[in-house]
């Protein structure tokens, strides 16, 4: 059984930083493209960033230059370093594993099969 667990969310002021973690069990993350998505109240879940098995990364324009995705294969964990946070970054953040059987776009939530429960990030102005 595949389980993803996010952690590291919290409340920060504008300009602050947080590092989110996504730990996996039941699946070796290094064999998969991993993605981070976020969902703000009343909005659709949106793509944030993805990292492929080879380490290629894809970022949403809204987070480029501020967020960095990385992975630690020994810990079977993916990280999202978030710097220069803005109030519009406030959302629940989810990690997910990409599966090409579900779709062919890293940017689409429909292409991901397993999801974590999410971690709340709140940025105060």
Rosetta silent file (secondary structure, phi, psi, omega in degrees, C-alpha in Angstrom):
SEQUENCE: XXXXXXXXXXXXXXXXXXXXXXXXXXXXXXXXXXXXXXXXXXXXXXXXXXXXXXXXXXXXXXXXXXXXXXXXXXXXXXXXXXXXXXXXXXXXXXXXXXXXXXXXXXXXXXXXXXXXXXXXXXXXX
SCORE:     score description
SCORE:     0.000 S_00000001
   1 L     0.000  130.026 -178.673    0.000    0.000    0.000 S_00000001
   2 L   -87.977  130.803  175.446    1.382    3.369   -1.041 S_00000001
   3 E  -133.686  134.710  174.669    1.288    6.162    1.494 S_00000001
   4 E  -118.287  135.820 -179.155    2.567    9.702    1.151 S_00000001
   5 E  -131.810  117.092  177.128    2.833   11.946    4.175 S_00000001
   6 E   -89.243  151.449  174.806    3.501   15.656    3.980 S_00000001
   7 E  -154.355  167.924  174.979    4.869   17.686    6.851 S_00000001
   8 L   104.286   -3.499  178.777    6.484   21.027    7.516 S_00000001
   9 L   -70.225  171.249  179.085    3.590   23.386    6.971 S_00000001
  10 E   168.612 -167.792  179.756    2.837   26.260    9.289 S_00000001
  11 E  -108.322  126.535  178.280    2.215   29.961    9.653 S_00000001
  12 E  -135.509  162.575  175.557    4.869   32.416    8.488 S_00000001
  13 E   -85.939  161.057  175.645    5.067   36.095    7.700 S_00000001
  14 L   -53.336  133.357 -178.497    5.454   37.491    4.218 S_00000001
  15 L    92.082   -9.220 -178.799    9.017   36.969    3.064 S_00000001
  16 L   -78.961 -178.277 -177.268    9.544   33.983    5.312 S_00000001
  17 L  -132.658  152.848  172.647   10.541   30.429    4.427 S_00000001
  18 E  -144.467  152.373  171.513    9.284   26.921    4.998 S_00000001
  19 E  -122.406  118.860  176.754   10.493   23.489    3.948 S_00000001
  20 E   -92.910  147.969  176.446    7.888   20.875    3.240 S_00000001
  21 E  -122.997  148.784  175.635    8.654   17.178    3.264 S_00000001
  22 E  -132.125  105.498 -179.691    6.902   14.294    1.554 S_00000001
  23 E  -100.593  140.607 -175.000    7.835   10.902    2.940 S_00000001
  24 E  -119.143  149.694  168.733    6.721    7.756    1.185 S_00000001
  25 E  -134.918  147.210  179.365    6.089    4.159    2.109 S_00000001
  26 L    83.254    0.198  179.052    5.162    1.363   -0.229 S_00000001
  27 L  -155.542  137.120  177.759    6.784    3.036   -3.208 S_00000001
  28 L   -87.637  108.849 -171.489   10.355    3.961   -4.093 S_00000001
  29 H   -63.331  -27.166 -179.028   10.122    7.631   -4.986 S_00000001
  30 H   -65.344  -15.653  179.475   13.314    7.614   -7.033 S_00000001
  31 H   -90.875    0.986 -173.936   11.469    5.480   -9.596 S_00000001
  32 L  -132.407  151.420  164.291    8.745    8.068  -10.071 S_00000001
  33 L   -74.660  134.023 -179.745    8.188   11.623  -11.096 S_00000001
  34 E  -114.725  144.908  178.818    6.925   13.480   -8.032 S_00000001
  35 E  -130.255  154.905  169.543    4.794   16.559   -7.942 S_00000001
  36 E  -116.110  134.500  174.816    3.658   19.193   -5.487 S_00000001
  37 E  -126.114  166.433  175.350    0.261   20.794   -5.856 S_00000001
  38 E  -144.124  154.365 -179.910   -1.611   23.292   -3.725 S_00000001
  39 E  -138.668  117.171  176.264   -5.198   24.213   -3.130 S_00000001
  40 L   -89.778  158.215 -179.618   -6.379   27.503   -1.692 S_00000001
  41 L   -55.417  128.990  177.144   -9.866   27.901   -0.225 S_00000001
  42 L    76.575    7.149 -178.110  -12.480   28.055   -2.958 S_00000001
  43 L  -121.197  164.163  176.704   -9.958   27.369   -5.707 S_00000001
  44 L   -73.301  154.094  173.394   -8.947   24.434   -7.842 S_00000001
  45 L   -68.128  130.556 -175.099   -5.933   22.344   -6.933 S_00000001
  46 E  -123.715  152.086  179.376   -3.048   23.747   -8.929 S_00000001
  47 E   -69.392  140.175  175.775    0.356   22.538  -10.027 S_00000001
  48 E  -114.796  -55.542 -175.980    3.383   23.883   -8.195 S_00000001
  49 E  -164.135  154.632  174.125    6.399   21.844   -9.239 S_00000001
  50 E  -137.820  152.133  174.269    7.489   18.395  -10.396 S_00000001
  51 E  -130.931  129.229 -177.430   10.762   16.486  -10.368 S_00000001
  52 L   -86.048  174.666  178.231   11.401   13.593  -12.711 S_00000001
  53 L   -59.885  -33.096 -179.023   13.358   10.425  -12.090 S_00000001
  54 L   -83.537   -5.606  179.153   16.342   11.986  -13.836 S_00000001
  55 L    96.764    1.844  175.462   16.098   15.114  -11.701 S_00000001
  56 L   -66.872  143.763 -177.236   14.597   17.446  -14.274 S_00000001
  57 E  -123.818  149.928 -179.038   12.328   20.019  -12.666 S_00000001
  58 E  -135.787  123.754 -175.700    9.268   21.891  -13.843 S_00000001
  59 E  -118.142  145.537  167.894    7.920   24.903  -11.958 S_00000001
  60 L   -67.775  144.908 -177.985    4.763   26.928  -12.129 S_00000001
  61 L   -57.143  -32.419 -175.418    5.553   30.499  -13.162 S_00000001
  62 L   -68.166  -16.936 -177.422    4.139   31.784   -9.890 S_00000001
  63 L  -118.571   -4.812 -178.818    6.836   30.045   -7.824 S_00000001
  64 L   -57.159  134.792  179.794    9.875   30.132  -10.114 S_00000001
  65 L    84.737  -10.270 -179.855   12.894   31.565   -8.377 S_00000001
  66 L  -116.964  -34.592 -177.645   11.305   31.186   -4.944 S_00000001
  67 E  -108.102  148.025  177.106   10.566   27.473   -4.551 S_00000001
  68 E  -137.788  128.043  176.414   12.971   24.578   -4.997 S_00000001
  69 E   -98.729  144.618  176.659   12.126   20.897   -5.185 S_00000001
  70 E  -151.058  168.659  179.350   14.643   18.233   -4.243 S_00000001
  71 E  -139.544  147.458  174.499   14.715   14.596   -3.327 S_00000001
  72 E  -120.408   99.474 -174.688   16.671   12.415   -0.924 S_00000001
  73 H   -65.448  -32.616  179.480   16.490    8.909   -2.323 S_00000001
  74 H   -63.962  -30.797  179.690   18.117    7.390    0.747 S_00000001
  75 H   -98.906   -0.880 -178.229   15.262    8.755    2.866 S_00000001
  76 L    52.512   46.639 -173.872   12.623    8.154    0.196 S_00000001
  77 E  -136.054  142.706  174.175   11.578   11.753    0.686 S_00000001
  78 E  -115.124  142.609 -176.934   10.910   14.724   -1.536 S_00000001
  79 E  -119.548  154.199  171.798   11.273   18.289   -0.275 S_00000001
  80 E  -131.314  106.865  175.913    9.868   21.642   -1.240 S_00000001
  81 E   -87.188  122.534 -176.456   11.906   24.610   -0.068 S_00000001
  82 E  -118.638  116.177  178.775    9.752   27.717   -0.169 S_00000001
  83 L  -115.683  164.724  177.847   11.404   31.120    0.167 S_00000001
  84 L    49.867   47.717 -175.464   10.119   34.674   -0.146 S_00000001
  85 L   -65.449  145.661 -178.976    6.641   33.500    0.708 S_00000001
  86 L  -121.458  157.591  177.629    3.669   35.656   -0.202 S_00000001
  87 H   -55.469  -32.126 -179.852    0.101   35.695    1.134 S_00000001
  88 H   -72.280   -6.152  173.445   -1.050   34.211   -2.179 S_00000001
  89 H   -83.191   -6.999  179.522    1.007   31.106   -1.402 S_00000001
  90 L   -61.129  124.142 -176.505   -1.433   30.291    1.380 S_00000001
  91 E  -179.189  172.155  166.218   -2.934   26.877    0.633 S_00000001
  92 E   -90.112  130.475 -178.123   -2.904   23.226    1.517 S_00000001
  93 E  -105.029  132.210 -178.323    0.095   21.638   -0.158 S_00000001
  94 E  -122.249  142.748  168.384   -0.039   18.091   -1.459 S_00000001
  95 E  -105.231  156.807 -175.890    2.584   15.764   -2.850 S_00000001
  96 E  -156.242  156.127  176.555    1.706   13.115   -5.387 S_00000001
  97 E  -102.675  135.227 -178.984    3.250   10.453   -7.576 S_00000001
  98 E   -83.025  140.773  176.640    2.957   10.748  -11.348 S_00000001
  99 L  -138.047  116.966 -175.421    1.719    7.817  -13.370 S_00000001
 100 L   -64.867  -16.730  176.344    1.716    8.017  -17.160 S_00000001
 101 L   -67.805  -24.020 -177.647   -1.196    5.584  -17.276 S_00000001
 102 L   -91.361  -23.246 -177.350   -3.323    8.381  -15.813 S_00000001
 103 L   175.758  170.542 -175.112   -2.108   11.179  -18.039 S_00000001
 104 L  -120.705   19.531  178.913    0.828   12.608  -19.933 S_00000001
 105 L  -125.985  125.904  176.234    1.254   16.026  -18.400 S_00000001
 106 L   -64.099  -22.466 -173.864    3.251   16.762  -15.265 S_00000001
 107 L   -85.115   -9.210 -174.855    1.158   19.908  -14.878 S_00000001
 108 L  -102.656  129.323 -179.770   -2.176   18.123  -14.641 S_00000001
 109 H   -64.876  -23.252  178.470   -3.445   16.736  -11.346 S_00000001
 110 H   -68.774  -12.431 -179.561   -5.208   13.990  -13.313 S_00000001
 111 H   -88.300   -0.748 -175.694   -1.831   12.499  -14.202 S_00000001
 112 E  -110.251  140.614 -175.536   -1.048   11.639  -10.583 S_00000001
 113 E  -103.555  -48.020 -178.806   -2.293    8.542   -8.825 S_00000001
 114 E  -105.944  139.078 -176.842   -1.308    8.629   -5.148 S_00000001
 115 E  -129.457  149.466  170.891   -1.687   11.707   -2.975 S_00000001
 116 L   -82.589 -178.593 -177.175   -0.794   12.670    0.547 S_00000001
 117 L   -86.097  -12.489  176.599   -3.228   14.183    3.013 S_00000001
 118 L    95.482  155.502  175.186   -1.757   17.659    2.635 S_00000001
 119 E  -135.728  136.143 -173.642   -0.077   20.164    4.913 S_00000001
 120 E   -82.913  131.592  173.013   -1.375   23.672    5.553 S_00000001
 121 E  -119.920  126.561  178.200    0.754   26.685    4.698 S_00000001
 122 E  -127.401  129.072 -179.111   -0.432   30.113    5.796 S_00000001
 123 E  -118.160  118.564 -178.050    1.412   33.324    4.984 S_00000001
 124 E   -90.940  147.497 -178.740    0.399   36.438    6.858 S_00000001
 125 L   -90.999    0.000    0.000    0.732   39.910    5.372 S_00000001
